Amino acid sequence: MRIVLGSSSRWRQQIAKTQLGIDVELMPPDIDEKQVANKFQPKTPEEHTQVISNAKLDFLLSKLESDPSRGENPVIVICCDTIVYYNNKILEKPIDKNECLETIKSWGIKNARIGVYTAISVGAISGSQNSIQKVTLSEVHKSDVVMIRDLTNDDITFYFNNSNCIDSSGSLIVETLMEMKAAIIDGDQTVIEGLPVAPCKRMIQELESKLGNK
């Protein structure tokens, strides 16, 4: 079965291959995430990440629905959206080094709990353009990065120089923090990595079952 991952991320593609055991085709959804958020006005971090993930899925399902080369065989589409949430606000990617360092300092304190939310929206489409069958599912999962000690100035310099934190939402690279013995994960690490493996497996199986009953 053809499985599409709504992303341009080779990282997520590798997770799908190594942990889900499937080869996925990358297909980035062409949506304006800020425009979507402005339209739906989500009130919580769960709502925020879910409306973005659903918008990605809707875009790609519509694209596949109108694609005459798709054929009639089922296509499953997986879309995710991940946000970092701390101190009652969503932390975006830093715009420069100074903002990156300030963000690290804000959460780099013992017992800080940084929430990572990943919405997963999975859809399946099958049949000809005259008899389309479409099924969708959507969930949000959360894991926390918990700081177990304060970051010193030297720690922050090391972290900045040895991770790709300037290109990451919330300047957060959990693998590096764990290697530094500065943080632990409370929850599922694949949620933080941006592709929750166990929920994804279950949702794909549920979609296959629903398609089989149609």
Disulfide bonds with the S-S distance in Angstrom:
none
